[in-house]
Amino acid sequence: MRTEPGRRLSRNVVVLSWVSFFQDAASEMLYPVLPLFITGVLGAPVSVLGLIEGVAEGAASVMKGVSGWLADRMRRRPLIAWGYGLSAISKPVIGLAGGWPLVLGARFVDRTGKGLRTSPRDALIAADTDPAMRGRAFGLHRAADTAGAVLGPLLGLALYEALDHHLRPLFFLAFIPAAASVALIALVREHQPPPGAADPLLPRGPLSPPFWRVVGFLTLFGLVDFPDALLILRAKELGLGFVAIIGAYVLYNTVYAVLSFPAGALSDRVPRRLLFAGGLAVFAVTYAGLGAVTTSAWVWVLLPFYGAFTALTDGVGKAWISDLLPARSLGAGLGAYQGLFGGAVLVAGVWAGLAWGQAGRLPLLLAGIVAGVLAVILFVMDPAVSRARSN
């Protein structure tokens, strides 16, 4: 894909984008139905759903930190392959579950795989891309990943209808695109070990104060960023049926996919901090809106807003963090950021699940208010506080 005259994103960025496309198509065949499977088919309460998603994200968080450390000291491609492989295997295991504990274990394995692959993959993308094009690189990757999230639910819905509304077979069929994503990793070419890989004990020095200030701020936001499963549950509580929930979720991911690359490209030209702040403002409107409305029609308005929030923050955030890191510490820094943020999401999932009550209005309203305050703070933050690069 040509981004500027004479300049292209690397082969690895493109291949990893396709890898994520197939894996996310597999995952998103299942993600919208997982809350319904857990609470409906298996009969577990909402608090268990929050626990499962919280523990799953917690596992991903811990592993992101570990894999980030490893990504600066060994080849990144094997870590990526193992991570995608674990996620692929976990999908049919859920289909075998007769109770929620096995789902908890499978989701733990799935998210452990996600954590194992994410930091090495993102470090490889950042290292393989000129810093002036990182927004576009991460934007393309997020766009491809989310395009899979558009295809996946539609494919899942078609199979759901073809299989006479049985949910279990979907977990076995999702293994097919997941396995394809693992196979594509063979096309990744890691040209040389990460800097310093020849000496795993080579001191790398502390990460910069601007890095830790930004990571601390984003981790604070993570404490009110619930797992999406709870938003799906809110849509159900507002009156959407299964097919409508899938449609609304596809709409969200379509907006996310369409806006990801333009948002990333724009972040290469304007301060990434401002785009991220805009994303937080959109998040505040979405969450507060979902907490305040009482009719299902609003879901079709607010979930596209949520897609805009994710496009403005996901890839942009990774590019922003990468800018604050020296090349020798890309894996460790990205792993620390994603691990801490994921840990905050774990806390968010647990407290929101416990406070959900009958309709989830209170946690949504509270999260919207907090995010709005954080957006204002980020807009007025001194740019020098969040800008550093030492390669």
BASERO-116021 format. One record per residue (C-alpha): residue in one letter; x, y, z. Coordinates in steps of 0.001 Angstrom, whole numbers, m for minus. Example, Ala and Ser with C-alpha at 12.3 -4.5 7.8 and 13.67 -1.06 7.14 Angstrom:
2
+----+---------+---------+---------+
! aa !      px !      py !      pz !
+----+---------+---------+---------+
!  a !   12300 !   m4500 !    7800 !
!  s !   13670 !   m1060 !    7140 !
+----+---------+---------+---------+
! end
This chain:
391
+----+---------+---------+---------+
! aa !      px !      py !      pz !
+----+---------+---------+---------+
!  m !       0 !       0 !       0 !
!  r !    1561 !    3321 !   m1081 !
!  t !    1331 !    6058 !    1522 !
!  e !    3568 !    8750 !      25 !
!  p !    5425 !    8989 !   m3282 !
!  g !    8340 !    6570 !   m3103 !
!  r !    7447 !    5340 !     369 !
!  r !    5658 !    2113 !    1241 !
!  l !    4705 !     318 !    4373 !
!  s !    6836 !   m2785 !    4778 !
!  r !    5979 !   m6332 !    3745 !
!  n !    5844 !   m7375 !    7401 !
!  v !    3269 !   m4717 !    8227 !
!  v !    1055 !   m5923 !    5369 !
!  v !    1447 !   m9627 !    6217 !
!  l !     772 !   m9056 !    9910 !
!  s !   m2298 !   m7068 !    8957 !
!  w !   m3639 !  m10096 !    7066 !
!  v !   m2741 !  m12380 !    9972 !
!  s !   m4797 !  m10195 !   12278 !
!  f !   m7633 !  m10046 !    9744 !
!  f !   m8111 !  m13829 !    9778 !
!  q !   m7624 !  m14216 !   13520 !
!  d !  m10080 !  m11438 !   14294 !
!  a !  m12612 !  m12863 !   11831 !
!  a !  m12427 !  m16084 !   13860 !
!  s !  m12612 !  m14341 !   17226 !
!  e !  m15444 !  m12035 !   16256 !
!  m !  m17539 !  m14911 !   14937 !
!  l !  m17764 !  m15795 !   18626 !
!  y !  m17363 !  m12623 !   20676 !
!  p !  m20893 !  m11208 !   20189 !
!  v !  m22464 !  m14566 !   21047 !
!  l !  m20166 !  m15371 !   23970 !
!  p !  m22157 !  m13315 !   26522 !
!  l !  m25351 !  m15001 !   25285 !
!  f !  m23702 !  m18433 !   25446 !
!  i !  m22429 !  m17893 !   28981 !
!  t !  m25570 !  m16327 !   30445 !
!  g !  m28131 !  m18144 !   28262 !
!  v !  m26911 !  m21619 !   27317 !
!  l !  m24766 !  m22172 !   30414 !
!  g !  m27017 !  m20194 !   32775 !
!  a !  m24258 !  m18162 !   34469 !
!  p !  m25054 !  m14762 !   36098 !
!  v !  m23737 !  m11423 !   34792 !
!  s !  m21171 !  m11304 !   37587 !
!  v !  m19605 !  m14496 !   36180 !
!  l !  m19467 !  m12918 !   32715 !
!  g !  m17601 !   m9970 !   34199 !
!  l !  m15280 !  m12344 !   36064 !
!  i !  m14503 !  m14412 !   32950 !
!  e !  m13774 !  m11375 !   30800 !
!  g !  m11826 !   m9711 !   33599 !
!  v !   m9637 !  m12757 !   34237 !
!  a !   m9142 !  m13213 !   30498 !
!  e !   m8003 !   m9637 !   30048 !
!  g !   m5844 !   m9901 !   33162 !
!  a !   m4051 !  m12909 !   31667 !
!  a !   m3481 !  m10953 !   28465 !
!  s !   m2135 !   m8011 !   30467 !
!  v !     433 !  m10043 !   32380 !
!  m !    1576 !  m11866 !   29249 !
!  k !    1909 !   m8619 !   27269 !
!  g !    4453 !   m7415 !   29794 !
!  v !    6355 !  m10720 !   29755 !
!  s !    6311 !  m11032 !   25957 !
!  g !    7413 !   m7425 !   25574 !
!  w !   10494 !   m8144 !   27684 !
!  l !   11163 !  m11266 !   25612 !
!  a !   10658 !   m9378 !   22328 !
!  d !   13750 !   m7245 !   23021 !
!  r !   15862 !  m10325 !   23720 !
!  m !   14911 !  m12991 !   21166 !
!  r !   13297 !  m13495 !   17780 !
!  r !    9836 !  m12018 !   17655 !
!  r !    8255 !  m14225 !   14985 !
!  p !    8134 !  m17444 !   17118 !
!  l !    6445 !  m15545 !   19939 !
!  i !    3875 !  m14216 !   17481 !
!  a !    3236 !  m17701 !   16048 !
!  w !    2781 !  m19326 !   19457 !
!  g !     443 !  m16556 !   20527 !
!  y !   m1847 !  m16913 !   17543 !
!  g !   m1687 !  m20714 !   17867 !
!  l !   m2908 !  m20714 !   21464 !
!  s !   m5827 !  m18468 !   20548 !
!  a !   m6780 !  m20768 !   17674 !
!  i !   m6806 !  m23881 !   19868 !
!  s !   m8956 !  m22277 !   22568 !
!  k !  m11961 !  m21731 !   20298 !
!  p !  m13194 !  m25334 !   19911 !
!  v !  m12554 !  m25901 !   23622 !
!  i !  m15313 !  m23405 !   24470 !
!  g !  m17660 !  m25364 !   22233 !
!  l !  m17115 !  m28404 !   24459 !
!  a !  m17998 !  m26540 !   27671 !
!  g !  m20826 !  m27852 !   29806 !
!  g !  m20342 !  m25157 !   32422 !
!  w !  m18707 !  m21773 !   32792 !
!  p !  m15420 !  m22946 !   34460 !
!  l !  m14224 !  m24530 !   31191 !
!  v !  m15108 !  m21317 !   29355 !
!  l !  m13039 !  m19434 !   31928 !
!  g !  m10085 !  m21735 !   31270 !
!  a !  m10406 !  m21473 !   27497 !
!  r !  m10707 !  m17700 !   27603 !
!  f !   m7625 !  m17639 !   29831 !
!  v !   m5673 !  m19610 !   27198 !
!  d !   m7080 !  m17441 !   24395 !
!  r !   m6067 !  m14189 !   26052 !
!  t !   m2723 !  m15613 !   27149 !
!  g !   m2094 !  m16225 !   23463 !
!  k !   m3154 !  m12686 !   22684 !
!  g !    m749 !  m11328 !   25281 !
!  l !    2079 !  m13519 !   24018 !
!  r !    1751 !  m12219 !   20448 !
!  t !     689 !   m8588 !   20880 !
!  s !    3838 !   m6902 !   22204 !
!  p !    6283 !   m8740 !   19863 !
!  r !    3972 !   m8075 !   16891 !
!  d !    3619 !   m4377 !   17692 !
!  a !    7347 !   m4063 !   18356 !
!  l !    8047 !   m5666 !   14975 !
!  i !    5666 !   m3241 !   13273 !
!  a !    7225 !    m235 !   15028 !
!  a !   10795 !   m1361 !   14344 !
!  d !   10003 !   m2066 !   10683 !
!  t !    8453 !    1369 !   10088 !
!  d !    9897 !    4862 !    9788 !
!  p !    8777 !    6856 !   12871 !
!  a !    7137 !    9402 !   10570 !
!  m !    4848 !    6649 !    9227 !
!  r !    4034 !    4748 !   12401 !
!  g !     537 !    6167 !   12617 !
!  r !    m218 !    4806 !    9157 !
!  a !    1390 !    1433 !    9920 !
!  f !    m598 !     890 !   13090 !
!  g !   m3667 !    2382 !   11413 !
!  l !   m3457 !    m127 !    8552 !
!  h !   m2985 !   m2987 !   10989 !
!  r !   m5975 !   m1927 !   13083 !
!  a !   m8083 !   m1415 !    9942 !
!  a !   m7317 !   m4952 !    8712 !
!  d !   m7852 !   m6426 !   12160 !
!  t !  m11212 !   m4707 !   12441 !
!  a !  m12245 !   m5634 !    8910 !
!  g !  m12018 !   m9176 !   10217 !
!  a !  m14266 !   m8063 !   13054 !
!  v !  m16810 !   m6929 !   10454 !
!  l !  m16683 !  m10188 !    8486 !
!  g !  m16616 !  m12441 !   11549 !
!  p !  m20000 !  m11557 !   13084 !
!  l !  m21684 !  m11619 !    9657 !
!  l !  m20237 !  m15057 !    8977 !
!  g !  m21246 !  m16149 !   12459 !
!  l !  m24780 !  m14888 !   11933 !
!  a !  m25084 !  m16710 !    8601 !
!  l !  m23839 !  m19935 !   10180 !
!  y !  m26132 !  m19430 !   13183 !
!  e !  m29122 !  m19312 !   10851 !
!  a !  m27845 !  m22222 !    8755 !
!  l !  m27318 !  m24316 !   11895 !
!  d !  m30873 !  m23756 !   13153 !
!  h !  m29827 !  m21296 !   15901 !
!  h !  m27345 !  m23617 !   17599 !
!  l !  m24393 !  m21764 !   19118 !
!  r !  m21934 !  m24571 !   19909 !
!  p !  m20940 !  m25437 !   16297 !
!  l !  m19734 !  m21850 !   15776 !
!  f !  m16863 !  m22422 !   18184 !
!  f !  m15583 !  m25329 !   16080 !
!  l !  m16016 !  m23577 !   12722 !
!  a !  m14146 !  m20512 !   13995 !
!  f !  m11011 !  m22656 !   14206 !
!  i !  m10685 !  m22618 !   10387 !
!  p !   m9856 !  m18898 !    9857 !
!  a !   m7859 !  m18930 !   13100 !
!  a !   m5640 !  m21704 !   11723 !
!  a !   m5239 !  m19757 !    8462 !
!  s !   m3901 !  m16784 !   10411 !
!  v !   m1263 !  m18972 !   12052 !
!  a !    m179 !  m20344 !    8672 !
!  l !     319 !  m16835 !    7263 !
!  i !    2968 !  m16070 !    9878 !
!  a !    5355 !  m18148 !    7765 !
!  l !    5458 !  m15173 !    5357 !
!  v !    6817 !  m12801 !    8019 !
!  r !   10504 !  m12056 !    7528 !
!  e !   12365 !  m10953 !   10615 !
!  h !   15517 !   m9567 !    9041 !
!  q !   17668 !   m9530 !   12156 !
!  p !   17343 !  m10066 !   15887 !
!  p !   16180 !   m7068 !   17934 !
!  p !   19022 !   m4751 !   19037 !
!  g !   20915 !   m6360 !   21907 !
!  a !   19367 !   m9804 !   21390 !
!  a !   22802 !  m11398 !   21316 !
!  d !   23162 !  m10511 !   25010 !
!  p !   19888 !  m11098 !   26895 !
!  l !   21343 !   m9473 !   30013 !
!  l !   22456 !   m6304 !   28259 !
!  p !   21324 !   m3335 !   30412 !
!  r !   18783 !   m1162 !   28654 !
!  g !   18343 !    1578 !   31213 !
!  p !   15110 !    3054 !   32569 !
!  l !   12342 !    4180 !   30281 !
!  s !   11834 !    7930 !   30052 !
!  p !    9681 !    9989 !   32463 !
!  p !    7446 !   11185 !   29552 !
!  f !    6776 !    7522 !   28710 !
!  w !    5706 !    6721 !   32257 !
!  r !    3569 !    9850 !   32546 !
!  v !    1647 !    8966 !   29392 !
!  v !    1331 !    5304 !   30384 !
!  g !      88 !    6300 !   33831 !
!  f !   m2534 !    8591 !   32350 !
!  l !   m3769 !    5981 !   29866 !
!  t !   m3839 !    3322 !   32597 !
!  l !   m6072 !    5606 !   34658 !
!  f !   m8474 !    5731 !   31730 !
!  g !   m8367 !    1931 !   31484 !
!  l !  m10055 !    1720 !   34889 !
!  v !  m13323 !    2832 !   33259 !
!  d !  m12895 !    1070 !   29896 !
!  f !  m15097 !   m2022 !   30314 !
!  p !  m14773 !   m5184 !   28202 !
!  d !  m17036 !   m4883 !   25155 !
!  a !  m19029 !   m7904 !   26340 !
!  l !  m20756 !   m5649 !   28875 !
!  l !  m21752 !   m3193 !   26141 !
!  i !  m23272 !   m6078 !   24187 !
!  l !  m25162 !   m7043 !   27316 !
!  r !  m26433 !   m3454 !   27666 !
!  a !  m27704 !   m3572 !   24070 !
!  k !  m29592 !   m6754 !   24929 !
!  e !  m31066 !   m5136 !   28042 !
!  l !  m32260 !   m2188 !   25948 !
!  g !  m34283 !   m4612 !   23843 !
!  l !  m32136 !   m5715 !   20900 !
!  g !  m32503 !   m9333 !   19829 !
!  f !  m29671 !  m11611 !   18746 !
!  v !  m29684 !  m10615 !   15066 !
!  a !  m29945 !   m6915 !   15907 !
!  i !  m27061 !   m7197 !   18380 !
!  i !  m24889 !   m8739 !   15666 !
!  g !  m25908 !   m5969 !   13257 !
!  a !  m25108 !   m3214 !   15758 !
!  y !  m21773 !   m4826 !   16569 !
!  v !  m20912 !   m5071 !   12864 !
!  l !  m21791 !   m1393 !   12458 !
!  y !  m19446 !    m502 !   15311 !
!  n !  m16599 !   m2487 !   13762 !
!  t !  m17277 !   m1056 !   10297 !
!  v !  m16834 !    2488 !   11596 !
!  y !  m13732 !    1383 !   13485 !
!  a !  m12226 !    m254 !   10379 !
!  v !  m13039 !    2626 !    8022 !
!  l !  m11609 !    5302 !   10326 !
!  s !   m8512 !    3488 !   11630 !
!  f !   m6149 !    4194 !    8744 !
!  p !   m7224 !    7858 !    8263 !
!  a !   m6878 !    8410 !   12020 !
!  g !   m3421 !    6853 !   12012 !
!  a !   m2331 !    8875 !    8976 !
!  l !   m3646 !   12080 !   10565 !
!  s !   m1681 !   11312 !   13723 !
!  d !    1505 !   11426 !   11628 !
!  r !     702 !   15096 !   10913 !
!  v !    m889 !   16443 !   14102 !
!  p !     m77 !   15663 !   17753 !
!  r !   m1211 !   12152 !   18590 !
!  r !   m2150 !   13430 !   22047 !
!  l !   m4936 !   15585 !   20585 !
!  l !   m6421 !   12746 !   18541 !
!  f !   m6394 !   10515 !   21595 !
!  a !   m8108 !   13232 !   23620 !
!  g !  m10779 !   13496 !   20944 !
!  g !  m11258 !    9742 !   21209 !
!  l !  m11770 !   10020 !   24970 !
!  a !  m14410 !   12693 !   24420 !
!  v !  m16250 !   10379 !   22009 !
!  f !  m15957 !    7555 !   24549 !
!  a !  m17515 !    9791 !   27202 !
!  v !  m20504 !   10540 !   24963 !
!  t !  m20944 !    6854 !   24110 !
!  y !  m20815 !    5473 !   27633 !
!  a !  m22869 !    8240 !   29222 !
!  g !  m25367 !    7900 !   26391 !
!  l !  m25698 !    4129 !   26786 !
!  g !  m26227 !    4659 !   30500 !
!  a !  m28874 !    7345 !   30037 !
!  v !  m31014 !    6082 !   27156 !
!  t !  m34000 !    3813 !   27660 !
!  t !  m34808 !    2661 !   24103 !
!  s !  m32925 !     306 !   21797 !
!  a !  m32931 !    2750 !   18861 !
!  w !  m30113 !    4710 !   20520 !
!  v !  m27779 !    1713 !   20286 !
!  w !  m27638 !    2258 !   16500 !
!  v !  m26494 !    5836 !   17090 !
!  l !  m24066 !    5307 !   19963 !
!  l !  m22178 !    2189 !   18844 !
!  p !  m20864 !    3921 !   15684 !
!  f !  m19579 !    6644 !   18025 !
!  y !  m17825 !    3917 !   19971 !
!  g !  m16189 !    2754 !   16732 !
!  a !  m14846 !    6283 !   16197 !
!  f !  m13423 !    6273 !   19736 !
!  t !  m11534 !    3032 !   19114 !
!  a !  m10176 !    4240 !   15758 !
!  l !   m8909 !    7441 !   17373 !
!  t !   m7157 !    5689 !   20252 !
!  d !   m6065 !    2115 !   19481 !
!  g !   m3484 !    2411 !   16703 !
!  v !   m2830 !    6072 !   17544 !
!  g !   m2029 !    5103 !   21131 !
!  k !     479 !    2464 !   20033 !
!  a !    2171 !    4906 !   17667 !
!  w !    2268 !    7547 !   20425 !
!  i !    3854 !    5139 !   22901 !
!  s !    6353 !    3939 !   20274 !
!  d !    7484 !    7526 !   19746 !
!  l !    8477 !    7710 !   23419 !
!  l !   10686 !    4608 !   23298 !
!  p !   14268 !    3934 !   22200 !
!  a !   14570 !    1265 !   19506 !
!  r !   16261 !   m1185 !   21882 !
!  s !   13266 !   m1100 !   24257 !
!  l !   10287 !   m1123 !   21882 !
!  g !    9105 !   m4534 !   23062 !
!  a !    9487 !   m3836 !   26777 !
!  g !    7880 !    m412 !   26530 !
!  l !    4910 !   m1525 !   24452 !
!  g !    4520 !   m4554 !   26700 !
!  a !    4529 !   m2402 !   29835 !
!  y !    1940 !     m32 !   28364 !
!  q !    m364 !   m2763 !   27115 !
!  g !      87 !   m4844 !   30258 !
!  l !    m756 !   m1997 !   32620 !
!  f !   m3659 !    m820 !   30487 !
!  g !   m5013 !   m4358 !   30237 !
!  g !   m4685 !   m4746 !   34003 !
!  a !   m6788 !   m1627 !   34417 !
!  v !   m9403 !   m3088 !   32055 !
!  l !   m9416 !   m6203 !   34251 !
!  v !  m10314 !   m4046 !   37241 !
!  a !  m12919 !   m2216 !   35145 !
!  g !  m14562 !   m5482 !   34082 !
!  v !  m14754 !   m6772 !   37650 !
!  w !  m16127 !   m3620 !   39277 !
!  a !  m18550 !   m2918 !   36430 !
!  g !  m19850 !   m6509 !   36523 !
!  l !  m20402 !   m6324 !   40275 !
!  a !  m22091 !   m2909 !   40038 !
!  w !  m24145 !   m3775 !   36946 !
!  g !  m27426 !   m4456 !   38715 !
!  q !  m30475 !   m4848 !   36502 !
!  a !  m29467 !   m2595 !   33613 !
!  g !  m25866 !   m1348 !   34006 !
!  r !  m26767 !    2322 !   33950 !
!  l !  m24706 !    3457 !   36941 !
!  p !  m21289 !    2100 !   35846 !
!  l !  m21815 !    3405 !   32306 !
!  l !  m22717 !    6902 !   33473 !
!  l !  m19811 !    6989 !   35908 !
!  a !  m17335 !    5815 !   33260 !
!  g !  m18596 !    8448 !   30814 !
!  i !  m18118 !   11250 !   33318 !
!  v !  m14591 !   10136 !   34253 !
!  a !  m13569 !    9807 !   30587 !
!  g !  m14905 !   13291 !   29834 !
!  v !  m12757 !   14773 !   32604 !
!  l !   m9688 !   12900 !   31338 !
!  a !  m10327 !   14147 !   27787 !
!  v !  m10270 !   17770 !   28992 !
!  i !   m7055 !   17164 !   30944 !
!  l !   m5375 !   15625 !   27902 !
!  f !   m6481 !   18498 !   25641 !
!  v !   m4853 !   21092 !   27913 !
!  m !   m1797 !   19023 !   28851 !
!  d !    1551 !   20678 !   28151 !
!  p !    2794 !   18983 !   24935 !
!  a !    6307 !   18774 !   26409 !
!  v !    5001 !   16424 !   29099 !
!  s !    4104 !   13793 !   26525 !
!  r !    6784 !   14214 !   23880 !
!  a !   10136 !   12485 !   23832 !
!  r !   12069 !   10277 !   21462 !
!  s !   15452 !    8729 !   22136 !
!  n !   16456 !    6283 !   19456 !
+----+---------+---------+---------+
! end
